[in-house]
Amino acid sequence: MAILLIILLTIQPTLGVYAASNTSIYAKILYDNVYLYRNPIESDDPANIYFCLPKSYFVELTDSANENFYSANYLEFSGYVKKQSVQAIIGTPQTPYLKDVSFRVYDERSRDLRKCPTLSGGTVDHILTLPCPTHNLTFYGTILGDRLIEARTNVWYFCKYTADEEYYGYVCSEDCDDGAGNMISWQENEEEVTFTTNPEFSKPKAEELTSLPIENKTTGIVIAILSVPALIFVFLIIRGSKILTKEKGQPSKEIKDY
């Protein structure tokens, strides 16, 4: 038994185990008014929506959430998209996301950075009051909300404001522009892609191996399997030793000539 314990303790833990695949699946945003949802439910309530995703760009699909929604990432946000609004592609797009679009707030009515594009939440939904003017707010997408002024716009921008820290929220577009007096705009993504249907979110394949620490459960299983030959070898040594010992202890038989 002592020999057996020594062998088991000296087996090295750097054995191959399965590793997760890092292949990303992207899907093209096919239409206008495609939302990134907070929850995979059929509700267009502003509380369930991050923002409207820019048509012609892409989301990264991570799983099938249910019959109608994919789990998806867009930039630093994780949410859900309707399956009927996107289509998976083969490979990775050169420009998956809309970036480097910014705007400014130039007057009082758009200084209120809020958690939701509504006014009903009052001070509870208030994040902070932006300086006036505020330049270089990072634009992510639009969403429809409350009107600040009757018969005026109800379009809000979801954005990031960077000061001593980063703040994410919504501002009404009433007093916003691109910094030159124009409405913010962007170019559509015109790169050519190859579409595919029914993307498969596969589990790790057996051939995808890596080196993981001994704490990993799979490593323990592999060690146990590879230890079997060693156990058999030790058993044979011990058994052979006992047989030899027994034979030495028996009196020798005298051979007589007749």
BAZA-136512 format. One record per residue (C-alpha): residue number from 0; x, y, z. Coordinates in pm, 1 decimal. Layout:
N
> nr;x;y;z
> NUM;X;Y;Z;
...
This chain:
258
> nr;x;y;z
> 0;0.0;0.0;0.0;
> 1;287.2;238.1;72.7;
> 2;418.2;193.2;-280.9;
> 3;67.3;256.9;-419.3;
> 4;32.1;587.5;-230.9;
> 5;372.9;706.3;-348.3;
> 6;282.0;642.3;-712.6;
> 7;-53.0;818.4;-688.7;
> 8;97.2;1124.5;-517.6;
> 9;374.0;1160.7;-773.2;
> 10;143.2;1165.0;-1078.0;
> 11;175.9;1509.7;-1240.2;
> 12;-140.3;1723.9;-1260.2;
> 13;-69.2;1884.7;-1600.3;
> 14;-296.0;1659.7;-1803.8;
> 15;-508.4;1753.0;-2104.4;
> 16;-875.9;1835.2;-2044.6;
> 17;-1154.7;1983.0;-2252.4;
> 18;-1159.9;2360.1;-2308.8;
> 19;-1451.1;2575.4;-2422.2;
> 20;-1455.8;2695.4;-2781.2;
> 21;-1388.3;3067.5;-2828.6;
> 22;-1552.1;3094.1;-3169.2;
> 23;-1794.0;3387.9;-3186.6;
> 24;-2117.6;3387.4;-3384.4;
> 25;-2223.3;3722.6;-3526.5;
> 26;-2559.2;3823.4;-3670.0;
> 27;-2646.2;4117.0;-3891.9;
> 28;-2912.4;4364.3;-3780.6;
> 29;-3153.1;4349.6;-4073.0;
> 30;-3406.0;4626.6;-4009.2;
> 31;-3469.2;4960.9;-3849.0;
> 32;-3614.2;4965.9;-3497.6;
> 33;-3443.8;4647.8;-3381.3;
> 34;-3405.7;4665.4;-3004.6;
> 35;-3151.1;4530.1;-2761.9;
> 36;-3378.0;4402.1;-2485.5;
> 37;-3298.8;4368.8;-2116.8;
> 38;-3515.2;4057.0;-2080.9;
> 39;-3620.3;3793.1;-2338.8;
> 40;-3988.6;3882.3;-2330.7;
> 41;-4229.6;4035.3;-2581.5;
> 42;-4248.2;4380.3;-2425.3;
> 43;-4151.4;4711.0;-2588.7;
> 44;-4186.2;4898.5;-2264.0;
> 45;-3889.8;5140.8;-2231.4;
> 46;-3796.4;4971.4;-1904.5;
> 47;-3725.1;4651.3;-2101.5;
> 48;-3512.2;4813.6;-2373.2;
> 49;-3156.2;4938.7;-2381.1;
> 50;-3178.1;5112.9;-2717.5;
> 51;-3246.2;5065.1;-3087.7;
> 52;-2956.9;4890.2;-3260.3;
> 53;-2814.6;5051.9;-3575.2;
> 54;-2930.7;4874.2;-3889.2;
> 55;-2658.8;4699.0;-4096.6;
> 56;-2425.2;4645.8;-3799.7;
> 57;-2394.6;4328.0;-3593.5;
> 58;-2451.2;4165.8;-3258.3;
> 59;-2256.9;3876.0;-3113.6;
> 60;-2486.8;3582.5;-3042.0;
> 61;-2405.9;3382.4;-2729.2;
> 62;-2699.4;3142.0;-2701.1;
> 63;-3062.1;3073.8;-2785.6;
> 64;-3253.3;3223.7;-2492.6;
> 65;-3591.6;3084.4;-2594.5;
> 66;-3806.4;3027.2;-2902.1;
> 67;-3812.3;3396.2;-2997.0;
> 68;-3489.1;3547.1;-2861.3;
> 69;-3113.1;3510.4;-2883.4;
> 70;-2884.1;3610.4;-2600.8;
> 71;-2654.0;3871.6;-2751.4;
> 72;-2371.9;4116.5;-2684.6;
> 73;-2337.9;4460.6;-2837.6;
> 74;-2025.8;4650.3;-2737.0;
> 75;-2019.5;4643.6;-2354.4;
> 76;-2387.0;4548.9;-2317.8;
> 77;-2540.5;4203.3;-2279.9;
> 78;-2906.8;4155.5;-2362.6;
> 79;-3142.9;3988.0;-2607.2;
> 80;-3251.3;4032.3;-2968.8;
> 81;-3548.8;3890.6;-3153.9;
> 82;-3450.3;3604.3;-3381.0;
> 83;-3665.4;3737.4;-3663.5;
> 84;-3474.8;4068.9;-3663.4;
> 85;-3121.7;3938.8;-3719.8;
> 86;-2949.5;3676.8;-3932.5;
> 87;-2633.5;3487.8;-3844.3;
> 88;-2328.9;3514.5;-4067.9;
> 89;-2022.0;3301.3;-4133.3;
> 90;-1703.3;3444.0;-3986.0;
> 91;-1631.9;3772.1;-3810.5;
> 92;-1726.5;4110.7;-3961.8;
> 93;-1454.9;4371.8;-4002.9;
> 94;-1665.6;4636.6;-3831.3;
> 95;-1921.0;4465.1;-3608.5;
> 96;-2032.4;4771.1;-3410.9;
> 97;-2107.3;5136.8;-3469.5;
> 98;-1831.0;5332.8;-3298.4;
> 99;-1691.1;5683.3;-3267.5;
> 100;-2025.8;5861.5;-3292.9;
> 101;-2060.0;6143.4;-3043.1;
> 102;-2284.0;6443.7;-2982.6;
> 103;-2318.6;6746.6;-2760.0;
> 104;-2585.8;6891.1;-2534.5;
> 105;-2602.2;7263.8;-2604.6;
> 106;-2902.0;7385.3;-2402.7;
> 107;-3088.7;7336.5;-2075.9;
> 108;-3363.7;7099.5;-2185.3;
> 109;-3133.7;6803.3;-2256.5;
> 110;-2911.1;6827.5;-1948.5;
> 111;-3102.1;6567.6;-1746.4;
> 112;-2922.8;6230.1;-1771.2;
> 113;-3177.5;5967.8;-1669.9;
> 114;-3209.0;5592.2;-1607.1;
> 115;-3516.5;5569.7;-1834.8;
> 116;-3635.9;5784.2;-2129.3;
> 117;-3939.1;5893.3;-1931.1;
> 118;-4031.3;6171.4;-1690.2;
> 119;-4268.7;5974.3;-1468.8;
> 120;-3984.3;5848.2;-1250.1;
> 121;-3910.0;6199.0;-1128.6;
> 122;-3594.5;6238.6;-923.2;
> 123;-3571.3;5860.9;-871.8;
> 124;-3458.2;5812.8;-1233.8;
> 125;-3231.6;6119.2;-1231.6;
> 126;-2860.6;6031.6;-1260.5;
> 127;-2702.3;6375.5;-1285.7;
> 128;-2735.5;6715.7;-1449.6;
> 129;-2491.6;6757.5;-1735.8;
> 130;-2284.9;7075.2;-1772.9;
> 131;-2402.0;7308.5;-2045.2;
> 132;-2266.9;7269.4;-2297.6;
> 133;-2141.2;6909.8;-2279.5;
> 134;-1932.8;6780.9;-2569.0;
> 135;-1830.9;6433.2;-2680.9;
> 136;-2108.2;6227.3;-2527.7;
> 137;-2069.8;5872.4;-2663.6;
> 138;-2373.0;5769.2;-2866.7;
> 139;-2500.3;5409.5;-2864.1;
> 140;-2854.7;5421.0;-2999.6;
> 141;-3197.6;5578.3;-2988.1;
> 142;-3520.8;5499.9;-2807.6;
> 143;-3867.7;5657.2;-2798.7;
> 144;-3975.5;5811.3;-2470.9;
> 145;-4162.3;6106.5;-2324.9;
> 146;-4177.3;6448.5;-2488.7;
> 147;-4025.1;6737.4;-2300.5;
> 148;-4239.0;6980.8;-2500.5;
> 149;-4582.4;6911.1;-2644.4;
> 150;-4574.5;6826.9;-3016.3;
> 151;-4192.1;6811.4;-3017.6;
> 152;-3954.0;6516.4;-3038.8;
> 153;-3985.2;6205.8;-2824.4;
> 154;-3649.5;6060.4;-2937.1;
> 155;-3393.8;5999.8;-2663.4;
> 156;-3027.3;5903.9;-2694.2;
> 157;-2865.4;5631.5;-2487.5;
> 158;-2514.9;5756.4;-2416.5;
> 159;-2205.2;5756.8;-2197.6;
> 160;-2084.2;6065.0;-2014.7;
> 161;-1724.6;6055.8;-1892.4;
> 162;-1611.3;6281.6;-1608.9;
> 163;-1456.6;6163.8;-1282.0;
> 164;-1617.1;5829.4;-1374.3;
> 165;-1837.2;5688.7;-1651.3;
> 166;-2213.4;5739.9;-1643.9;
> 167;-2461.5;5563.7;-1873.6;
> 168;-2810.5;5692.8;-1931.7;
> 169;-3063.8;5867.3;-2153.6;
> 170;-3093.5;6229.8;-2262.1;
> 171;-3374.8;6378.8;-2468.1;
> 172;-3250.5;6475.0;-2814.1;
> 173;-3437.0;6808.6;-2802.8;
> 174;-3123.4;7017.9;-2748.2;
> 175;-2858.9;6786.7;-2893.0;
> 176;-2656.1;6798.9;-3214.0;
> 177;-2334.2;6667.9;-3368.3;
> 178;-2138.4;6971.7;-3253.0;
> 179;-2190.5;7158.1;-3580.8;
> 180;-2562.5;7227.5;-3555.9;
> 181;-2670.3;6907.4;-3734.8;
> 182;-2858.3;6601.2;-3618.9;
> 183;-2627.6;6311.6;-3545.3;
> 184;-2595.4;6057.7;-3826.9;
> 185;-2375.1;5768.6;-3933.2;
> 186;-2286.7;5556.1;-4232.8;
> 187;-2441.8;5212.9;-4275.3;
> 188;-2211.0;4913.9;-4275.9;
> 189;-2190.5;4794.0;-4637.6;
> 190;-1939.6;4511.6;-4601.0;
> 191;-2036.6;4189.2;-4774.7;
> 192;-2106.8;3886.7;-4558.4;
> 193;-2225.1;3529.7;-4606.7;
> 194;-2543.4;3442.1;-4421.6;
> 195;-2620.7;3113.6;-4252.5;
> 196;-2928.0;2969.0;-4086.1;
> 197;-2980.6;2798.6;-3750.0;
> 198;-2654.1;2889.5;-3575.0;
> 199;-2529.7;2613.1;-3347.5;
> 200;-2403.6;2701.3;-3001.4;
> 201;-2191.2;2390.5;-2963.1;
> 202;-2037.4;2251.5;-2647.3;
> 203;-1658.0;2207.3;-2620.3;
> 204;-1517.3;1945.8;-2856.7;
> 205;-1303.1;1658.3;-2734.3;
> 206;-1005.2;1764.6;-2943.5;
> 207;-998.0;2113.3;-2788.1;
> 208;-750.4;2045.4;-2509.4;
> 209;-559.9;2267.7;-2273.4;
> 210;-363.7;2243.4;-1954.2;
> 211;-564.7;2315.0;-1639.0;
> 212;-480.9;2288.1;-1265.1;
> 213;-546.4;1975.1;-1060.4;
> 214;-855.2;2132.4;-902.7;
> 215;-1043.1;2084.9;-1228.5;
> 216;-1284.7;1791.8;-1198.1;
> 217;-1212.1;1665.9;-1546.8;
> 218;-841.0;1650.4;-1468.1;
> 219;-920.8;1433.9;-1168.7;
> 220;-1113.8;1192.0;-1387.9;
> 221;-829.7;1171.1;-1640.0;
> 222;-578.2;1110.1;-1360.3;
> 223;-795.2;830.8;-1221.3;
> 224;-816.2;664.3;-1563.0;
> 225;-443.5;689.4;-1627.2;
> 226;-371.9;554.0;-1279.4;
> 227;-532.0;215.4;-1357.4;
> 228;-225.0;70.0;-1534.8;
> 229;-7.2;182.5;-1242.5;
> 230;-240.6;10.8;-996.4;
> 231;-227.3;-313.1;-1196.9;
> 232;151.2;-292.2;-1211.3;
> 233;175.8;-242.2;-833.1;
> 234;-68.2;-527.8;-772.6;
> 235;140.2;-764.9;-984.0;
> 236;459.9;-664.3;-802.9;
> 237;304.3;-718.7;-459.3;
> 238;146.0;-1049.7;-558.4;
> 239;468.8;-1174.1;-711.7;
> 240;657.6;-1078.6;-397.0;
> 241;415.1;-1278.5;-177.5;
> 242;446.2;-1586.0;-398.1;
> 243;825.1;-1575.2;-378.8;
> 244;812.7;-1532.3;-1.8;
> 245;582.1;-1831.6;36.6;
> 246;802.1;-2051.4;-177.0;
> 247;1110.9;-1960.8;25.8;
> 248;935.5;-2055.3;349.4;
> 249;848.3;-2414.4;239.1;
> 250;1095.0;-2701.9;314.6;
> 251;1279.0;-2827.8;12.0;
> 252;1198.6;-3175.4;-111.2;
> 253;1482.7;-3426.1;-132.0;
> 254;1521.3;-3597.0;-465.0;
> 255;1626.0;-3953.8;-432.8;
> 256;1769.7;-4184.5;-690.5;
> 257;1612.8;-4522.1;-721.1;
